[in-house]
Amino acid sequence: MGLTSQSTGAGVLESELKINRLNQSDKLIALAGNPNVGKSTVFNSLTGMNQHTGNWPGKTVTNAQGRYRHKDKDFSLMDLPGTYSLSANSVEEEIARDFICFGNPDATVIVTDATCLERNLFLVLHTLEITDRIVLCVNLLDEAKRKKIHIDLEELSRQLGIPVIGTSARSGKGLDELMDAVYKAAEAAKVPSTDEKKLQEPLKVRYDDEIEQAIAVLEPYVSGILKDHLDSRWVSLKLIDGDDSLLNSLQKYLDFDLLSDPVLTQKLEESKSLLNDAGLDPEQFRDKVAAKIVSYAEKICSKAVTIESNSYHDMDRKIDRILTSKTFGIPIMIGLLGLVFWITITGANYPSQMLASFLFDIQDHLTAFFTQLGTPPWVHGILVLGVYRTLAWVISVMLPPMAIFFPLFTLLEDLGYLPRVAFNLDNFFKKSCAHGKQALTMCMGFGCNAAGIIGCRIINSPRERLIAMITNNFVPCNGRFPTLIAIITMFFAGVFTGPAKSVVSAALLTAVIVLGVIMTLIISKILSKTILKGLPSSFALELPPYRMPQIGKVIVRSVFDRTLFVLGRAVVVAAPVGLVIWLLANIYVGDVSLLTQCAMFLDPFARLIGLDGYILMAFILGFPANEIVVPIIIMSYMAAGSMLEMDSLSQLRELLLSHDWTWLTAVCVMLFSLMHWPCGTTCLTIRKESQSWKWTLAAFLIPTVTGITVCFIVANTARLLGLV
């Protein structure tokens, strides 16, 4: 069939994934495992900073590659998506299966959780059907010890017929032994044991007699076709199962079109007839296969795992009975959200003021520098009053809240609470014909809606993924928090003093967030009944054990991976808009600037929805970065040629009141801030993730139309009732 190493198998995958080996002797290692087993910790500990990320070819699932050196040999480590099996029921499972089957890794490391080993063995036994070049990493032994769970690693190795290494990756314990085992596995034709003694053959699951007979009919012929490319027994099992995705992958990577062979097709029909005669339809066949693997996992763990006490498991269950209960689950979730916002609001005030003071002091020095150079005023205006001042606003407003919010959010994530949030909201999203995992992507949107859009990759259904992307903007990102907080503080919490002021502000902000969640559910329901019709898909939601977060690593990871990443993206987008704003404010037609003329044009429509032309213009100009909406409003009201900073919220309140702001204006600004178009970065992310300008336009228009409609109803209802 014209197979070459360059055109098929590893050649294709290495080219597509851009796996760069320093030399031919480099070893390629696959890293697999269930979600929440510490696989990323193992990957990061081994590769350090020698890693990079990208996307799997044609997929929106991220891949991570890293390099490490051990015993004078270079290793390339491919971090596969977290998955529970290799049945290809999701994009993640298909990717993991294809890389193990066709990427030709020299060895596969499967990371498991020592506290729930039996469940993790399902993936191990699945993988053993494909390859025997496996090293089993039993991670989180420190947690298992605290929970009085003892793993007999030698017995587990004897049962599985592969090397088994125990690790506590967060502390680095056992990683040297793991690298030794991987080195031996990659070097040897057969995987040696950890104690240098020859193991028995790697374990292969034996199924019920009727299934084994069906496999026996097909396997000899499959073996003759595949030769040594893949395990013929496993491929025969998948053919009987009707796994079309494997057939497509065989065609893509090995140029084998198995079903075009008439003899193989006949053998396949004979196998299926045997199963039918035994009373096994396709669904029953799959159930029996899965049940047998589970049975093997139970038997292995009964010999290798000893639990002295269930006290820790009982404690987890007791906590879950409260945090996921119908009575207390939602109130506690809202309370924690309010607490996070209160800490963020209270903690960000002083750092924001200090950072703003520092950055605007630099502006004064820049002004003096340009004056000494004798540059024209318009150059100073564009570069300093336009671009630099915009960037100073974005950084001083965004950085402190993100530096507080992201670590708190990551702490809840590491603690294991976020899956409980998804559990609590799953029923609401299901009633909206959406996916329960949308709750997690919605939470990601609190930090940055673009990050929330990327997080939608965890949703397997394309329809439900689109719903999640379109509605993600209904939860305010970190860039919209300053606007919401400022308005709440000036118009609604201003009557309070001392600690009560920040508490009321946090409570009102939480109420706004709850409204955003409600709107997310309503719009998801409408979309699922109109342009994105369909039934909600089911999914298995794992509630991982509660773990004590590593606070130091959480802070470092959240600051570098999230805070600075999002801030950097905002800075890149905000710089050009600073130039545009300065030009609009300083180019005059007659006696009126372009900014004022645009605001006057928009004013009649803006007043219909409770705003004014300047406010609506500020939202339009804030498209690249939501943080600059308030500065543009200040600049417009003061008829200044550049963005200005008010010394206090009381001064800002007086300015707004002098321009006819009322409580209704404040409410409509908050509602429109909550429900309007996504920022430029988020729109570009939606385009990249959906691969469609049509759905990007939908994601732009749907929240915008919703915001306009809600503001129109609120504003005109209040006017009709004479409340303003």
C-alpha positions in Angstrom: 0.0 0.0 0.0 3.0 2.3 -0.3 3.6 2.7 3.4 6.6 4.9 4.4 7.8 6.2 7.8 7.4 9.7 6.4 3.8 9.3 5.1 2.2 7.3 7.8 2.2 6.5 11.5 4.8 8.4 13.5 5.9 10.3 10.5 2.6 11.9 10.0 2.0 12.6 13.7 5.5 13.9 14.3 5.2 16.2 11.3 1.8 17.5 12.3 2.7 17.9 16.0 6.1 19.4 15.2 7.9 16.9 17.5 11.6 17.9 17.1 14.0 15.2 18.1 17.6 16.4 18.6 18.8 13.1 17.1 17.4 9.7 16.0 18.2 8.1 19.3 15.8 10.4 21.2 13.0 8.6 22.9 9.4 9.6 22.5 7.3 9.0 25.6 3.5 9.3 25.9 2.0 10.5 29.2 -1.6 9.4 29.8 -4.0 9.3 32.7 -7.4 10.2 34.0 -8.2 13.8 34.9 -7.3 15.0 38.4 -4.5 12.4 39.0 -1.6 14.8 39.0 -0.5 14.1 35.4 0.3 17.8 34.7 2.4 17.9 37.9 4.4 14.8 36.7 4.8 16.5 33.3 5.9 19.8 34.7 8.3 18.2 37.2 10.0 16.2 34.5 10.2 18.8 31.8 10.6 22.0 33.8 10.7 24.9 31.4 11.6 22.8 28.4 8.0 22.6 27.1 5.7 24.2 24.7 2.0 23.9 23.8 -0.1 23.9 20.7 -3.2 22.3 19.3 -3.7 18.7 18.1 -4.0 18.7 14.3 -7.6 19.6 13.3 -8.7 19.7 16.9 -9.2 22.4 19.5 -7.7 20.3 22.3 -4.4 21.6 23.5 -1.3 19.4 23.5 1.8 19.9 25.6 5.2 18.7 24.7 8.3 18.7 26.8 11.9 17.5 26.9 14.1 16.1 29.6 17.4 14.3 29.8 18.1 11.2 31.8 21.2 9.0 31.8 22.7 10.9 28.9 19.7 10.3 26.7 17.1 12.9 25.5 13.4 12.2 26.0 10.5 13.9 24.3 7.4 13.7 26.5 3.9 14.1 25.0 1.2 15.0 27.5 -2.0 13.3 26.2 -5.4 14.8 27.1 -6.9 13.5 30.4 -9.2 10.6 29.6 -11.0 7.7 31.4 -10.6 5.2 28.6 -9.5 4.8 25.0 -13.0 4.0 23.5 -13.0 7.2 21.4 -16.3 8.4 22.8 -14.8 11.9 23.0 -12.2 14.0 21.2 -9.8 13.5 24.1 -10.1 9.7 24.0 -9.6 9.6 20.2 -6.5 11.7 20.5 -5.0 9.6 23.2 -5.8 6.4 21.4 -4.4 7.5 18.1 -1.1 8.8 19.6 -0.6 5.5 21.4 -1.6 3.5 18.3 0.0 5.4 15.5 2.5 7.8 17.2 4.8 4.9 17.9 5.9 6.1 21.4 8.9 4.2 22.8 7.0 3.8 26.0 3.7 5.0 27.6 3.5 6.3 31.1 0.1 6.0 32.7 -0.4 8.2 35.8 -3.0 7.0 38.3 -4.4 8.2 41.6 -3.4 6.0 44.5 -6.5 7.1 46.4 -8.9 5.6 43.8 -6.7 3.1 41.9 -9.5 0.7 41.0 -11.2 3.3 38.8 -7.9 4.4 37.2 -7.0 0.8 36.2 -9.8 0.8 33.6 -7.5 3.0 31.4 -4.5 0.9 32.2 -6.2 -2.3 31.2 -7.5 -0.6 28.0 -4.0 0.5 27.1 -2.5 -2.9 27.7 -4.7 -4.2 25.0 -2.9 -1.9 22.6 0.7 -2.0 23.8 2.8 -3.7 26.5 5.4 -0.9 26.6 3.8 0.7 29.6 5.1 2.1 32.9 2.5 2.6 35.6 2.9 5.6 37.8 0.9 5.4 41.0 0.8 9.0 42.0 -0.4 10.8 45.2 1.0 8.2 47.5 1.2 10.9 50.2 -2.5 11.4 50.1 -3.1 7.7 50.1 -1.0 7.4 53.2 -3.0 10.1 55.0 -6.1 8.3 54.1 -4.6 5.0 55.3 -4.6 3.4 51.9 -1.7 1.0 51.3 -0.6 0.1 47.8 1.5 -3.1 47.4 3.4 -1.9 44.3 5.3 -5.2 43.8 2.0 -7.2 43.9 0.4 -4.7 41.5 3.4 -5.1 39.2 3.0 -8.9 39.3 -0.7 -8.7 38.6 -0.3 -6.4 35.6 3.0 -7.7 34.3 4.4 -4.2 33.9 6.7 -2.0 36.0 4.9 0.0 38.7 6.5 3.1 40.3 5.0 5.0 43.3 5.3 8.8 43.3 4.3 11.9 45.1 4.9 14.3 42.2 4.1 17.5 44.1 7.1 16.8 46.4 9.2 15.1 43.7 9.3 11.8 45.5 9.7 8.8 43.2 10.3 10.8 40.0 13.9 9.5 39.7 12.7 5.9 39.9 10.0 6.7 37.4 12.6 8.1 34.9 14.7 5.0 35.5 11.8 2.7 34.6 10.9 4.8 31.6 14.5 4.6 30.4 14.5 0.8 30.7 11.0 0.5 29.1 12.1 2.7 26.1 15.4 0.8 25.7 14.2 -2.8 26.0 12.1 -4.9 23.6 10.1 -6.1 26.6 9.5 -4.0 29.7 11.6 -5.1 32.6 10.4 -5.0 36.2 11.6 -2.5 38.7 13.7 -5.0 40.5 15.5 -6.3 37.4 13.6 -9.6 37.5 11.7 -10.8 34.5 8.0 -10.2 34.8 5.3 -12.5 33.5 3.7 -11.5 30.2 1.7 -8.2 30.5 -1.9 -8.9 31.5 -4.4 -9.2 28.7 -8.1 -9.2 29.5 -9.9 -12.4 28.6 -13.6 -11.9 27.8 -16.6 -14.3 28.1 -16.5 -17.3 25.8 -19.0 -16.0 23.2 -16.9 -12.8 22.8 -13.6 -14.8 22.6 -15.1 -17.1 20.0 -16.1 -14.0 17.9 -12.6 -12.6 18.2 -11.0 -15.9 17.3 -12.9 -16.0 14.0 -11.7 -12.5 12.9 -8.2 -12.1 14.5 -6.1 -14.5 12.3 -7.2 -12.6 9.2 -6.7 -9.2 10.8 -3.2 -10.2 11.9 -2.3 -11.2 8.4 -3.2 -7.7 7.1 -1.8 -5.5 10.0 1.3 -7.7 10.6 3.1 -5.9 13.4 1.6 -2.4 13.0 -1.1 -2.9 15.7 -2.3 -5.5 18.1 -4.6 -7.7 15.9 -6.7 -8.9 18.9 -7.6 -5.4 20.0 -8.3 -4.3 16.4 -10.6 -7.3 16.0 -12.5 -6.4 19.1 -13.0 -2.8 17.9 -14.1 -4.0 14.5 -16.8 -6.1 16.1 -17.7 -3.1 18.2 -18.2 -1.0 15.0 -15.6 1.6 15.9 -15.7 3.9 12.8 -13.2 6.3 14.3 -10.5 3.6 14.4 -11.2 2.6 10.8 -10.7 6.3 9.8 -7.5 6.5 11.8 -6.2 3.3 10.2 -6.9 4.8 6.8 -5.2 8.1 7.7 -2.1 6.8 9.4 -1.5 3.4 7.9 -3.4 3.6 4.6 -5.4 0.5 5.5 -9.0 0.4 4.3 -10.0 -2.8 6.2 -13.6 -2.9 5.2 -12.7 -2.8 1.5 -11.3 -6.4 1.9 -14.2 -8.8 1.1 -12.8 -11.7 3.0 -12.3 -9.6 6.2 -15.9 -8.3 5.8 -17.1 -11.8 5.6 -15.2 -12.8 8.7 -16.6 -9.8 10.5 -20.1 -10.8 9.6 -19.4 -14.3 10.9 -18.2 -12.9 14.2 -21.3 -10.7 14.6 -23.5 -13.6 13.8 -21.9 -15.7 16.6 -22.7 -12.8 19.0 -26.3 -12.5 17.7 -26.8 -16.3 18.2 -25.5 -15.9 21.7 -28.1 -13.1 22.3 -25.7 -10.2 22.4 -26.7 -7.1 20.6 -24.1 -4.3 20.1 -25.1 -2.5 23.3 -24.9 -5.7 25.4 -21.6 -6.5 23.7 -20.1 -3.2 24.9 -21.6 -3.6 28.4 -20.0 -7.1 28.7 -16.6 -5.8 27.5 -16.7 -2.9 30.0 -17.9 -5.1 32.8 -15.1 -7.6 32.3 -12.5 -4.8 32.5 -14.1 -3.5 35.7 -14.1 -7.0 37.1 -10.3 -7.4 36.4 -9.7 -4.0 38.0 -11.6 -5.1 41.1 -9.7 -8.4 41.4 -6.3 -6.7 41.0 -7.1 -4.1 43.7 -8.4 -6.7 46.1 -4.9 -8.2 46.1 -2.8 -5.0 45.9 -4.8 -2.4 47.8 -5.5 -2.4 51.6 -7.6 0.3 53.2 -7.1 0.5 57.0 -9.8 3.1 57.6 -12.5 4.9 55.6 -12.4 8.0 57.9 -11.0 10.3 55.2 -13.5 9.0 52.6 -16.3 9.4 55.1 -15.1 13.0 55.8 -15.3 13.8 52.0 -18.8 12.3 51.9 -19.9 14.4 54.9 -18.6 17.6 53.3 -20.2 16.7 50.0 -23.5 16.1 51.6 -23.4 19.8 52.6 -21.7 21.4 49.6 -23.7 19.5 47.0 -27.1 19.3 48.8 -30.2 20.8 47.3 -30.7 22.9 50.4 -27.2 24.3 51.1 -25.3 23.7 47.8 -26.4 26.8 45.9 -26.4 29.2 48.9 -22.9 28.1 49.9 -21.7 28.5 46.3 -23.1 32.1 46.2 -21.6 32.8 49.6 -18.2 31.7 48.5 -18.5 33.7 45.3 -19.4 36.8 47.4 -16.4 36.1 49.7 -14.0 35.9 46.8 -15.4 39.2 45.4 -15.2 40.9 48.8 -11.5 39.9 49.2 -10.8 41.0 45.6 -12.6 44.4 46.0 -11.1 45.1 49.4 -7.6 43.9 48.6 -7.3 45.5 45.2 -8.1 49.1 46.2 -4.8 50.2 47.6 -2.6 48.3 45.1 -4.6 49.8 42.3 -4.1 53.3 43.7 -0.4 52.8 44.3 0.1 51.3 40.8 -1.8 54.1 39.1 0.2 56.7 41.0 3.5 55.0 40.0 2.5 54.7 36.3 1.2 58.3 36.1 4.4 59.5 37.7 6.2 57.8 34.8 3.9 59.7 32.5 5.0 63.0 33.9 8.6 62.0 33.3 7.8 61.0 29.7 6.1 64.4 29.2 9.3 66.1 30.5 11.4 63.9 28.2 9.3 64.8 25.1 9.4 68.5 26.1 13.2 68.4 26.3 13.4 66.8 22.8 11.2 69.5 21.5 8.8 67.1 19.7 5.5 68.5 18.3 2.6 68.4 20.7 0.6 65.9 18.6 3.5 63.4 18.9 3.4 63.7 22.7 -0.4 63.6 22.6 -0.5 60.3 20.6 2.3 58.5 22.3 1.9 59.7 25.9 -1.7 61.0 26.4 -3.1 58.4 24.0 -1.2 55.1 24.0 0.7 55.3 27.3 -2.2 56.7 29.4 -4.5 54.0 28.0 -2.0 51.3 28.9 -1.5 52.8 32.4 -5.3 52.7 33.0 -5.6 49.1 31.8 -2.6 47.9 33.9 -3.5 49.7 37.1 -7.2 48.7 36.9 -6.7 45.1 35.8 -3.5 43.8 37.5 -4.3 44.1 41.2 -7.8 42.5 41.0 -6.5 39.7 38.7 -3.5 39.1 41.0 -6.0 38.5 43.8 -8.9 36.8 42.0 -6.9 34.3 39.9 -5.0 32.8 42.9 -8.3 32.5 44.9 -10.0 30.9 41.9 -7.1 28.5 41.4 -7.1 27.6 45.2 -10.8 26.6 44.8 -9.9 24.6 41.7 -7.0 22.8 43.4 -9.1 22.2 46.5 -11.5 20.3 44.4 -14.5 22.6 44.8 -15.1 23.7 41.2 -16.4 20.2 40.2 -18.9 20.6 43.0 -20.0 23.9 41.4 -20.6 22.0 38.1 -22.5 19.3 40.1 -24.8 21.9 41.7 -25.5 23.7 38.4 -25.7 20.6 36.2 -29.5 20.2 36.7 -30.1 23.8 35.8 -28.0 23.5 32.6 -29.7 20.2 31.7 -33.1 21.9 32.0 -31.8 24.6 29.6 -30.8 21.8 27.2 -27.1 22.7 27.7 -24.1 20.8 29.1 -23.3 20.6 32.8 -19.6 21.3 32.1 -20.8 24.8 30.9 -20.8 25.7 34.6 -17.0 25.3 34.6 -16.4 27.3 31.5 -18.7 30.0 32.9 -16.5 30.1 36.0 -13.4 30.5 33.8 -15.1 33.6 32.3 -15.0 35.5 35.6 -11.3 35.9 35.1 -11.4 36.4 31.3 -14.1 35.5 28.8 -11.4 34.5 26.3 -10.1 31.9 28.8 -13.7 30.8 29.3 -14.1 30.3 25.5 -11.0 28.2 25.4 -12.3 26.2 28.3 -15.3 25.2 26.2 -13.0 22.6 24.7 -13.9 20.3 27.6 -17.5 20.0 26.1 -17.6 17.2 23.6 -20.9 18.0 21.9 -20.3 20.6 19.1 -23.9 22.0 19.6 -23.4 22.4 23.4 -19.9 23.8 22.9 -21.4 26.6 20.7 -24.0 27.4 23.3 -21.4 27.7 25.9 -19.2 30.0 23.8 -22.1 32.2 22.8 -23.4 32.7 26.3 -20.0 32.9 28.1 -20.1 36.7 27.8 -23.1 36.9 30.2 -20.7 36.5 33.2 -18.5 39.6 33.6 -14.8 39.3 33.1 -12.1 40.9 35.2 -12.2 43.9 32.8 -15.8 44.7 33.6 -15.5 44.4 37.3 -14.0 47.9 37.8 -17.0 49.5 36.0 -19.5 47.5 38.1 -17.7 48.0 41.3 -17.3 51.8 40.8 -21.0 52.2 40.0 -22.2 50.0 42.9 -19.9 51.9 45.3 -20.9 55.4 44.1 -24.7 55.0 43.7 -25.8 52.1 45.9 -23.2 51.3 48.6 -22.2 55.0 49.2 -24.6 55.4 52.1 -22.6 52.9 54.1 -19.3 53.5 55.8 -16.4 51.4 57.1 -16.4 47.6 56.5 -20.1 47.6 55.7 -19.4 49.5 52.5 -17.2 46.8 51.0 -19.6 44.0 52.3 -22.6 45.7 50.6 -20.6 46.2 47.4 -19.6 42.6 47.3 -23.2 41.5 48.0 -24.5 43.7 45.2 -21.8 42.5 42.8 -22.7 38.9 43.6 -26.3 39.7 42.8 -25.2 41.0 39.4 -23.2 37.9 38.8 -26.3 35.7 39.8 -28.3 37.7 37.2 -25.6 36.9 34.6 -25.9 33.2 35.4 -29.7 33.4 35.1 -29.4 35.1 31.8 -26.9 32.4 30.7 -29.5 29.7 31.5 -32.3 31.6 29.7 -30.4 32.3 26.6 -29.0 28.7 26.5 -32.6 27.5 26.6 -33.7 29.8 23.8 -30.7 28.8 21.6 -31.3 25.1 22.2 -34.9 25.5 21.1 -34.1 27.7 18.0 -30.9 27.9 16.1 -29.1 25.1 18.1 -31.8 22.6 18.6 -31.0 19.3 20.3 -31.1 17.3 23.5 -28.6 17.7 26.3 -25.9 15.0 26.3 -25.0 13.1 29.4 -21.5 13.0 30.9 -19.7 11.5 33.8 -18.7 14.1 36.3 -15.9 13.1 38.7 -15.9 14.6 42.2 -12.2 14.4 43.0 -11.1 14.0 46.6 -10.5 17.3 48.5 -6.8 18.2 48.6 -4.8 20.7 50.4 -3.6 23.2 47.7 0.1 24.1 47.5 -0.4 27.8 48.1 3.1 28.8 46.8 2.8 27.0 43.5 -0.8 28.1 43.1 0.2 31.8 43.4 3.1 31.4 41.0 1.1 29.4 38.5 -1.9 31.8 38.6 0.2 34.9 38.3 2.3 33.7 35.4 0.0 31.4 33.6 -3.2 33.5 34.0 -2.7 37.0 35.3 0.2 38.1 33.2 -1.0 36.1 30.2 -4.4 37.9 30.2 -2.9 41.2 31.1 -0.4 40.9 28.2 -3.2 40.2 25.8 -5.2 43.2 27.1 -2.2 45.5 26.8 -1.6 44.5 23.1 -5.2 45.1 22.3 -5.5 48.4 24.3 -2.5 50.2 22.9 -4.0 50.8 19.4 -7.3 51.9 20.9 -5.5 54.6 22.9 -4.3 56.1 19.7 -7.9 56.0 18.2 -9.4 57.6 21.2 -6.9 60.4 21.2 -7.5 61.1 17.5 -11.3 61.2 17.9 -11.0 63.6 20.9 -8.5 65.9 19.2 -9.7 66.1 15.6 -12.4 68.7 15.3 -15.0 69.4 12.6 -16.0 73.0 13.2 -16.0 73.5 17.0 -16.9 69.9 17.9 -14.6 66.9 18.2 -15.3 63.7 16.3 -15.9 62.0 19.6 -18.6 64.5 20.5 -20.2 64.3 17.1 -20.4 60.5 17.3 -21.9 60.7 20.8 -24.5 63.2 19.6 -25.5 60.9 16.8 -25.9 58.0 19.2 -27.7 60.0 21.9 -31.4 59.5 20.8 -31.0 55.7 20.7 -28.9 55.6 23.8 -31.5 57.4 25.9 -34.1 54.9 24.8 -32.2 52.3 26.8 -31.4 54.4 29.8 -27.9 55.6 28.7 -26.6 58.7 26.8 -24.5 59.1 23.6 -21.3 59.5 25.5 -21.8 56.3 27.5 -22.7 54.2 24.5 -19.7 55.7 22.6 -17.5 54.7 25.5 -18.7 51.1 25.3 -18.1 51.1 21.5 -14.6 52.4 21.9 -14.0 50.0 24.8 -14.5 47.0 22.4 -10.7 46.2 22.5 -10.6 46.4 26.3 -13.6 46.8 28.7 -11.3 48.4 31.4 -11.2 51.8 29.5 -15.0 52.4 29.4 -15.1 54.6 32.5 -12.0 56.6 31.6 -13.5 57.4 28.2 -16.8 58.5 29.9 -14.7 60.9 32.1 -12.7 62.2 29.2 -15.9 62.8 27.1 -17.8 64.6 30.0 -14.8 66.8 30.7 -14.2 67.6 27.0 -10.6 66.7 27.4 -8.3 65.6 24.7 -7.1 62.5 26.5 -8.3 60.0 29.1 -8.4 61.4 32.7 -8.2 59.9 36.1 -10.4 61.2 38.9 -8.7 61.5 42.4 -11.7 59.9 44.1 -15.0 58.2 43.5 -16.8 61.1 45.1 -15.4 63.4 42.5 -16.4 61.0 39.8 -19.9 60.8 41.2 -20.3 64.5 41.2 -19.1 64.6 37.5 -21.7 61.9 36.6 -24.5 63.6 38.5 -23.7 66.9 36.7 -24.4 65.1 33.5 -27.8 64.0 34.5 -27.0 60.5 35.8 -29.7 59.0 38.1 -30.0 55.7 39.8 -31.7 54.5 36.6 -28.7 55.5 34.5 -26.4 53.6 36.9 -28.6 50.5 36.7 -28.8 50.5 32.9 -25.0 51.0 32.7 -24.5 48.0 34.9 -27.0 45.9 32.9 -25.4 46.9 29.6 -21.9 46.2 31.0 -23.1 42.8 32.0 -24.9 42.1 28.7 -23.2 43.6 25.6 -20.8 42.4 22.9 -17.6 40.5 23.9 -14.3 42.3 23.8 -12.1 42.1 20.8 -9.8 39.4 22.3 -12.8 37.2 23.1 -14.3 37.6 19.6 -11.0 36.6 18.0 -10.9 33.6 20.4 -14.4 32.6 19.4 -13.4 32.8 15.7 -10.4 30.6 16.4 -12.3 28.0 18.4 -15.5 27.8 16.3 -13.6 28.2 13.0 -16.7 30.2 11.8 -17.3 33.9 11.3 -21.0 33.1 11.4 -20.9 31.9 15.0 -18.5 34.7 16.0 -21.1 37.2 14.7 -23.8 35.3 16.6 -21.7 35.5 19.8 -21.4 39.2 19.2 -25.0 40.0 18.4 -26.9 37.7 20.9 -25.6 39.3 24.1 -25.8 42.8 22.5 -29.5 42.4 21.5 -30.2 40.9 24.9 -28.6 43.8 26.7 -30.4 46.4 24.6 -33.7 44.7 25.2 -33.3 44.4 28.9 -32.1 48.0 29.3 -35.0 49.2 27.2 -37.6 47.3 29.3 -36.0 48.4 32.6 -35.6 52.1 31.6 -39.1 52.6 30.1 -40.8 50.6 32.9 -39.2 52.9 35.5 -40.3 56.0 33.5 -43.8 54.8 33.1 -44.1 54.1 36.8 -42.7 57.6 37.5 -39.7 56.2 39.5 -37.4 58.8 37.9 
